[in-house]
């Protein structure tokens, strides 16, 4: 399965809000600049995320976007499904899909493969919370800062 730019950029935008929000609304222009995403494209992504209840908008001079819920209550799966829709690798991965477009669905054995892959994908992304990504980001930033200091100290 390959995610589109909607999923990848949308996840980065939500993570940016989680990291930089500190209970304050973040302007789209700030997210766009930090994440190197066009404001127009970001507006489309944020609209989907707002509609699905991942982020809320705040109006006014200090307006922007905040998380709709705490980061530990938002899964990566929720974010990705808000932007990408169903994460199944093929359309026929549901075993009991009465609306299956495949004329062989009654006798298809490979649908069990697609169902297991789909379940694995969903379990993985639903098991990763936005707060996990925030923690990992802070850890990576701290290590990058330490490595920068070491490099600076080595050249001095």
C-alpha positions in Angstrom: 0.0 0.0 0.0 1.2 3.4 -0.8 -0.1 6.6 0.8 -0.8 9.7 -1.3 0.6 13.1 -0.5 -2.8 13.8 1.2 -2.0 11.2 3.9 1.7 12.1 4.2 1.3 15.9 4.3 -1.9 15.7 6.4 -0.1 13.7 9.0 2.8 16.1 9.0 0.4 19.0 9.4 -1.5 17.4 12.4 1.8 16.5 14.0 3.0 20.2 13.5 -0.2 21.4 15.3 0.4 18.9 18.1 4.1 19.9 18.6 3.7 23.6 18.2 0.2 24.3 19.5 0.8 24.4 23.2 -2.9 25.1 23.6 -2.8 28.0 21.1 -4.2 28.0 17.6 -1.6 27.6 14.8 -2.1 29.6 11.6 -2.0 27.6 8.3 0.7 29.9 7.0 3.0 28.8 9.9 2.3 25.1 9.3 2.8 25.6 5.5 6.1 27.3 6.0 7.5 24.8 8.5 6.3 21.8 6.5 7.0 23.2 3.1 3.4 22.6 1.9 1.5 25.1 -0.1 -1.2 27.0 1.8 -3.9 26.1 -0.8 -3.2 22.4 -0.5 -3.0 22.6 3.2 -6.4 24.2 3.3 -7.9 21.2 1.5 -6.3 18.8 3.9 -7.3 20.7 7.0 -10.9 20.9 5.8 -11.0 17.1 5.7 -9.4 16.8 9.1 -11.8 19.4 10.6 -14.8 17.6 9.1 -13.7 14.3 10.6 -13.1 15.8 14.0 -9.3 15.6 14.2 -8.8 19.4 14.4 -10.9 22.4 15.2 -10.7 25.9 13.8 -10.5 29.1 15.9 -11.6 32.3 14.3 -10.2 35.8 14.8 -6.9 37.6 14.9 -5.3 34.9 17.0 -7.1 32.2 15.1 -5.9 29.0 13.4 -6.1 25.3 14.2 -5.9 23.2 17.3 -6.3 19.5 18.0 -9.9 18.6 18.6 -8.9 16.2 21.3 -5.7 15.4 23.3 -2.9 13.9 21.1 -3.1 10.6 23.1 -6.7 10.2 21.9 -6.0 10.6 18.2 -4.6 7.7 16.3 -2.5 7.8 13.1 -5.2 5.6 11.6 -7.9 8.1 12.2 -5.8 10.8 10.6 -4.9 8.7 7.6 -8.5 7.5 7.1 -9.8 11.1 7.3 -7.5 12.0 4.4 -7.2 8.8 2.4 -10.5 7.0 3.1 -10.3 3.2 3.5 -6.8 1.9 3.9 -7.4 -1.5 2.4 -4.8 -2.6 -0.2 -7.6 -3.8 -2.6 -11.3 -3.0 -2.8 -12.3 -6.6 -2.2 -10.5 -7.1 1.1 -13.8 -7.4 3.1 -14.6 -11.1 3.3 -18.4 -10.6 3.6 -18.7 -7.7 1.2 -22.1 -8.1 -0.5 -21.4 -5.2 -2.8 -18.1 -6.6 -4.1 -17.6 -5.7 -7.7 -15.6 -8.8 -8.5 -17.6 -11.5 -10.3 -15.5 -14.2 -8.5 -16.0 -13.0 -5.0 -18.1 -16.1 -4.0 -15.2 -18.4 -4.8 -12.2 -16.2 -4.2 -9.7 -17.5 -1.8 -7.1 -14.7 -2.1 -9.5 -12.3 -0.4 -8.3 -13.9 2.9 -4.8 -12.6 2.0 -6.1 -9.1 1.4 -8.2 -9.2 4.5 -5.2 -10.1 6.7 -3.1 -7.4 5.1 -5.9 -4.9 5.6 -6.3 -5.9 9.2 -2.5 -5.7 9.8 -2.4 -2.2 8.3 -5.3 -1.0 10.4 -4.0 -2.5 13.6 -0.6 -0.9 13.0 -1.9 2.7 12.3 -4.6 2.5 15.0 -1.9 1.4 17.5 0.2 4.5 17.0 -1.2 7.6 18.7 -0.3 11.2 17.8 1.2 11.6 21.2 3.7 8.8 20.3 4.8 10.8 17.3 5.1 13.9 19.4 7.3 12.1 21.9 9.4 10.6 19.1 9.8 14.0 17.4 11.1 15.5 20.6 13.5 12.6 21.1 14.8 13.0 17.5 15.2 16.8 18.0 17.0 16.4 21.2 19.4 13.8 19.7 19.9 16.1 16.7 20.8 18.9 19.0 23.2 16.8 20.9 24.8 15.6 17.7 25.1 19.2 16.5 26.8 20.1 19.8 29.3 17.2 19.4 30.0 18.2 15.8 30.5 21.9 16.9 32.7 20.8 19.8 34.8 18.6 17.5 35.5 21.4 15.1 36.4 24.0 17.7 
